[in-house]
Amino acid sequence: MGRALLTMVLTAVLVGCDDANEPAAGTMFKVEVVGQRFNVRVEGDAAIAAMNARLQSGQEGVVHGKLLRGNGGFNSPWGWHLDPTTVTTPDAAFELCDGSPSYVQEELDYYLDSVKFYCPWGAKVVSRAQ
């Protein structure tokens, strides 16, 4: 009886490990910059409300977040994503972190090693998905 219970517990733990490749919880938004689109997963009520406000207003502006390697499970086809816990919509940002999604992809090592953030100025939130 004890061995069967241990087997079931270990199986449940190992099956749970398969979820490591799934994207983190949060709300996803599609953002457009110079005709190119990327996905942003956003966590935190204030950040989600700010992105919703941008979506509803149609206003272009800065979307800012810490840049991480890999698509995060939600930002294909790009080889980068924004850390969902750092996404903000400030009024302004330094020009250094501005650029198109494809430019960030082309210069990914530079952006990750030196700039560390992505903040396209003319970003427009075009849709939301759960």
PyMOL commands that set and color helices and strands:
alter all, ss='L'
color gray80, all
select helices_A, chain A and resi 2-21+45-57+95-97+101-106+108-115
alter helices_A, ss='H'
color red, helices_A
select strands_A, chain A and resi 27-33+36-42+65-69+80-82+117-118+124-129
alter strands_A, ss='S'
color yellow, strands_A
deselect
rebuild
show_as cartoon
